[in-house]
Amino acid sequence: MATYRQQTGATLGTSQTCATCSTQLTLCYASTTSALCCGTSTTAQVFVASGATFATATNLYSNAALTILATAGFYSSNAGTCGTP
C-alpha cells in the first residue's frame, strides 16, 4: 500500500497510508449466457472501484489498479453456485 506525506509551508507532515482504490469481487463468469445459466460457469476474481458493488459498477477490471478491463463475457454475483445448474 502506498504512503504519502504532505508538505505545508515549512512542515512535512506525518506519513499517511493511501486509501484503497478498488474492491475485489468473486463472481461467476462464462463466455455465453447459456453457459452461465446452465451450470458451466467458472469463478472469477475481478475488481471494481472502491465503494462500488456488482450492482453499481460501471466496469469490471482484472487488476486492483483498475487499468485492465476484465475478460468480455457474462458475469453473475451468485459466486457460490458457479458450475451448478
TAGIZI-V864647 format. One record per residue. N is the residue number from 1. RES is the residue in one letter. SS is DSSP state (helix for helix, strand for strand, loop for the rest). PHI is phi as a letter, one per 20 degrees, with the letter a starting at -180 (none if undefined). Layout:
BEGIN
n: <N N>
res: <RES RES>
ss: <SS SS>
phi: <PHI PHI>
END
This chain:
BEGIN
n: <1 2 3 4 5 6 7 8 9 10 11 12 13 14 15 16 17 18 19 20 21 22 23 24 25 26 27 28 29 30 31 32 33 34 35 36 37 38 39 40 41 42 43 44 45 46 47 48 49 50 51 52 53 54 55 56 57 58 59 60 61 62 63 64 65 66 67 68 69 70 71 72 73 74 75 76 77 78 79 80 81 82 83 84 85>
res: <M A T Y R Q Q T G A T L G T S Q T C A T C S T Q L T L C Y A S T T S A L C C G T S T T A Q V F V A S G A T F A T A T N L Y S N A A L T I L A T A G F Y S S N A G T C G T P>
ss: <loop loop strand strand loop loop strand strand loop loop strand strand loop loop loop strand strand loop loop loop loop strand strand strand strand strand strand strand strand strand loop loop helix helix helix helix helix loop loop loop loop strand strand strand strand strand strand strand strand loop loop loop loop loop loop loop loop loop loop loop strand loop loop loop loop loop loop loop strand loop loop loop loop strand strand strand loop loop helix helix helix loop loop loop loop>
phi: <none f c b c e e c l d c e f f f c e f f f e b c e c d c e c b e c f f f f e d n d e c f c e c c c g g n e c g f d f e b d c e c f f l d c f f g f q d c c e e g f d g n d f>
END
